[in-house]
Amino acid sequence: MYLVVIAWMYVVVMMSVAEATSTNGTIVGAIVTFLLYGLGPIALVVYLMGSPFRRKAIKVREAAEFASAQPAAATLDATPAPSVQPDAGSETPADAIAPVRKEL
């Protein structure tokens, strides 16, 4: 990935130099060429290509935090941890809310 970035930056630098040394070119045009053809697209490409690495680093960090929290919770008390989902069944609880009827 970095080889493509380095090669593209070389091309953009050469384009900027050609813009600056051209008889109709200006230094401002060279700077704009460098920013719009070089730094902008390369920053976007590096950010997008690095997202799997960032995602993997986040998962590793969360796994390490989870692993470090497990022994600490086990030493506090010997009772088992409560279930994450208290009611996983498909039945509704009986009489959870009293029915409301119209008066006749």
Sine and cosine of phi, psi and omega as CSV:
sin_phi,cos_phi,sin_psi,cos_psi,sin_omega,cos_omega
0.00,0.00,-0.67,0.74,-0.05,-1.00
-0.94,0.34,-0.43,0.90,0.05,-1.00
-0.90,0.43,-0.65,0.76,0.04,-1.00
-0.91,0.42,-0.66,0.75,0.01,-1.00
-0.89,0.45,-0.71,0.70,-0.01,-1.00
-0.91,0.42,-0.68,0.74,0.00,-1.00
-0.90,0.43,-0.68,0.74,0.00,-1.00
-0.92,0.39,-0.61,0.79,0.04,-1.00
-0.91,0.41,-0.57,0.82,0.07,-1.00
-0.89,0.46,-0.71,0.70,0.01,-1.00
-0.88,0.48,-0.68,0.73,-0.03,-1.00
-0.93,0.38,-0.62,0.78,0.05,-1.00
-0.90,0.44,-0.67,0.75,0.04,-1.00
-0.91,0.42,-0.62,0.78,0.07,-1.00
-0.89,0.45,-0.65,0.76,0.00,-1.00
-0.92,0.38,-0.65,0.76,0.05,-1.00
-0.90,0.44,-0.67,0.74,0.03,-1.00
-0.90,0.44,-0.61,0.79,0.04,-1.00
-0.91,0.40,-0.65,0.76,-0.04,-1.00
-0.95,0.30,-0.56,0.83,-0.07,-1.00
-1.00,-0.08,-0.07,1.00,0.01,-1.00
-0.94,0.35,0.43,-0.90,0.00,-1.00
-0.93,0.37,-0.51,0.86,0.04,-1.00
-0.99,-0.14,-0.06,1.00,-0.07,-1.00
-1.00,0.05,0.28,-0.96,0.03,-1.00
-0.74,-0.68,0.23,-0.97,0.06,-1.00
-0.93,0.36,-0.62,0.78,0.03,-1.00
-0.89,0.46,-0.66,0.75,0.05,-1.00
-0.89,0.45,-0.60,0.80,0.03,-1.00
-0.92,0.40,-0.64,0.77,0.02,-1.00
-0.92,0.40,-0.68,0.73,0.02,-1.00
-0.90,0.43,-0.66,0.75,0.05,-1.00
-0.87,0.50,-0.70,0.72,-0.01,-1.00
-0.90,0.44,-0.67,0.74,-0.03,-1.00
-0.95,0.30,-0.72,0.70,-0.10,-0.99
-0.99,0.17,-0.53,0.85,0.02,-1.00
-1.00,-0.09,-0.33,0.95,-0.10,-0.99
-0.94,-0.34,-0.97,0.26,-0.15,-0.99
-0.92,0.40,-0.66,0.75,-0.01,-1.00
-0.87,0.49,-0.86,0.51,-0.01,-1.00
-0.90,0.44,-0.59,0.80,0.00,-1.00
-0.92,0.38,-0.65,0.76,0.05,-1.00
-0.88,0.48,-0.66,0.75,0.02,-1.00
-0.91,0.42,-0.70,0.71,-0.01,-1.00
-0.91,0.42,-0.69,0.72,0.00,-1.00
-0.91,0.42,-0.63,0.77,0.03,-1.00
-0.90,0.43,-0.72,0.69,-0.02,-1.00
-0.93,0.38,-0.63,0.77,0.00,-1.00
-0.95,0.30,-0.38,0.93,0.00,-1.00
-1.00,0.03,-0.08,1.00,-0.06,-1.00
-0.90,0.44,-0.62,0.79,0.07,-1.00
-0.89,0.46,-0.57,0.82,0.01,-1.00
-0.93,0.36,-0.64,0.77,0.03,-1.00
-0.92,0.40,-0.66,0.75,0.01,-1.00
-0.89,0.46,-0.67,0.74,0.01,-1.00
-0.91,0.41,-0.64,0.77,0.02,-1.00
-0.91,0.42,-0.61,0.79,0.04,-1.00
-0.91,0.42,-0.68,0.73,0.01,-1.00
-0.90,0.43,-0.64,0.77,0.02,-1.00
-0.90,0.43,-0.68,0.74,0.00,-1.00
-0.90,0.43,-0.69,0.73,0.02,-1.00
-0.91,0.42,-0.63,0.78,0.04,-1.00
-0.90,0.43,-0.62,0.78,0.03,-1.00
-0.92,0.39,-0.65,0.76,0.04,-1.00
-0.91,0.43,-0.65,0.76,0.01,-1.00
-0.91,0.42,-0.68,0.74,0.00,-1.00
-0.92,0.40,-0.60,0.80,0.01,-1.00
-0.96,0.27,-0.43,0.90,0.00,-1.00
-0.99,0.15,-0.43,0.90,-0.04,-1.00
-0.91,0.42,-0.77,0.64,0.01,-1.00
-0.90,0.44,-0.56,0.83,0.00,-1.00
-0.92,0.40,-0.62,0.78,0.03,-1.00
-0.94,0.33,-0.56,0.83,-0.01,-1.00
-0.94,0.33,-0.50,0.87,-0.03,-1.00
-0.99,0.14,-0.32,0.95,-0.03,-1.00
-0.94,0.33,-0.75,0.66,0.02,-1.00
-0.52,-0.85,0.35,-0.94,-0.06,-1.00
-1.00,-0.06,0.03,1.00,0.00,-1.00
-0.97,0.25,0.56,-0.83,0.01,-1.00
-0.93,0.36,0.46,-0.89,0.00,-1.00
-0.95,0.32,0.59,-0.80,0.01,-1.00
-0.93,0.37,0.39,-0.92,0.00,-1.00
-0.91,0.41,0.54,-0.84,0.02,-1.00
-0.93,0.36,-0.63,0.78,0.02,-1.00
-0.95,-0.30,0.95,-0.33,-0.09,-1.00
-0.93,0.37,-0.57,0.82,-0.01,-1.00
-0.73,-0.68,0.99,-0.12,-0.04,-1.00
-1.00,-0.09,0.00,1.00,-0.02,-1.00
-0.98,0.19,0.19,-0.98,-0.02,-1.00
-1.00,-0.08,-0.11,0.99,0.00,-1.00
-0.99,0.16,0.62,-0.79,0.07,-1.00
-0.99,0.12,0.50,-0.87,0.02,-1.00
-0.92,0.39,0.60,-0.80,-0.04,-1.00
-0.96,0.27,0.73,-0.68,0.05,-1.00
0.81,0.59,0.69,0.72,0.04,-1.00
-0.93,0.37,-0.67,0.74,0.03,-1.00
-0.74,-0.67,0.75,-0.66,-0.01,-1.00
-0.94,0.35,0.65,-0.76,0.01,-1.00
-0.94,0.35,0.56,-0.83,0.03,-1.00
-0.94,-0.33,0.80,-0.60,-0.02,-1.00
-0.86,-0.51,0.39,-0.92,0.06,-1.00
-0.98,0.21,0.58,-0.81,0.08,-1.00
-0.98,0.18,0.66,-0.75,0.02,-1.00
-1.00,-0.03,0.00,0.00,0.00,0.00
